[in-house]
């Protein structure tokens, strides 16, 4: 069965990045046929904003100017 190219939304791309097994299986099948994902600039912005927030949280947790007795 041939799949038409689709535009991925933020939720679907996020599940792929998190390697959700159900979504990943379908994503691999899609990639085998189309060779790449397509997503909007809005989805790109949302994913990058989320990654930046994660990195900022890690940075705040691991700052050297605040000694952490657990590290």
C-alpha positions in Angstrom: 0.0 0.0 0.0 1.5 3.3 -1.1 1.4 6.2 1.3 1.1 9.8 0.1 3.7 12.3 1.5 2.5 14.0 4.6 3.4 17.0 6.8 4.2 15.9 10.3 2.7 17.8 13.2 4.7 18.7 16.4 3.2 15.8 18.5 4.1 13.2 16.0 7.6 14.5 15.5 8.1 14.7 19.2 7.0 11.0 19.6 9.5 10.0 16.9 12.3 11.9 18.6 11.4 10.2 21.9 11.4 6.8 20.0 7.9 5.8 20.9 7.7 2.2 19.6 4.3 2.5 18.0 5.0 5.7 16.2 8.6 4.7 15.3 7.5 1.6 13.4 5.2 3.6 11.2 7.8 6.3 10.8 10.4 3.8 9.6 7.9 2.4 7.1 7.2 6.0 5.9 10.9 6.8 5.6 11.5 3.6 3.6 9.1 4.9 1.0 9.8 8.7 1.1 13.4 9.0 2.4 12.6 12.0 4.6 10.1 13.7 6.9 8.5 17.0 6.1 7.3 19.4 8.8 6.4 23.1 9.0 8.5 25.9 10.3 6.1 26.1 13.2 6.9 22.5 14.2 10.6 23.2 13.8 10.2 26.2 16.1 8.3 24.3 18.7 10.7 21.4 18.8 13.8 23.7 19.0 12.1 25.7 21.8 11.4 22.5 23.7 15.0 21.3 23.3 16.3 24.8 24.4 14.1 24.6 27.5 15.5 21.1 28.3 19.1 22.3 27.9 18.4 25.4 30.0 17.0 23.2 32.8 20.1 21.0 32.7 22.3 24.0 32.7 20.5 25.4 35.8 20.8 22.0 37.5 24.5 21.7 36.8 25.8 25.2 37.4 29.3 25.4 38.9 28.6 28.5 41.0 26.0 26.6 43.1 27.7 23.6 44.9 25.5 20.5 44.9 26.2 18.0 47.5 24.7 15.2 45.4 27.1 15.5 42.5 
